[in-house]
């Protein structure tokens, strides 16, 4: 699935420090398509991953639970 990156309303985490190592997602798309587009904030015109909303929700829950903390 190709995701148009220019017409989405993109968001990034409020925890982002604007250091350039951020991802952005288009949360409103999930409610209409079931897909969450995800892209690199340093390359807003570049490609976006199309992630199933359920998988994205599981990923966010894992991050919040500390499942991806660096050791």
N, C-alpha and C positions, 0 to 999 in steps of 0.2 A: 504494500500500500504506500503510495506517495502522499506526503503531507505538505500542503502549501504553507510555507513558513512566513509569508508576508501578510496574510489576512487574519492570522490568529491573534488573540489577545494573550500575550505572554506574561508569565509571572516567574519570580524567583523567590527563594526562601528569605524570610525576614532575618534569618541568621547569616545571610550572605554579607561578607565584609567588602564587597566590590573589589576584591583583589584580582579578579579576572579568571578565577577557577570555579566558575559557577555553571550550573545547568538551569535552564528555564523550561517551563512546561506551560501548556495551554489548557488549563483546567476546565474551561467552559465547553470545550469540544467533547469531553468525556460524556457529558449529559445527553448529547445529541447523537454521538456516534459510537460510544463505548470504547473509544480509543483516546489515549492521552499522548499528544505529541510532545517529545522531549528534544531539546537542542542545546548546543554549546553556546553559552552567552557571548563568547569571543567571536563567534562566527554566525551572527543572526540570519544571514542570507544563505547559509549552508544547509546541509541536509538535516532532517529531523527524524528521530526514531519514532515509530508508531507502536506504543505499548498498550496492551489491553488494560482497561481501567482497573479490573480486578487485580492484575499483576502489579500495577503501579501502587495500588492501595496496600498490597502485601509488602512491597518494597519499603514504602514510607513507614509502615508499622515496624518493620525490622530495623530501620535506621533509628527510629525513636526508642526502640528497646535496646539499643546499643549493639546490635548484631553485626555491625560493620566497623566498629571502632578499631583503629590501628593499635597494635600491641608493640 
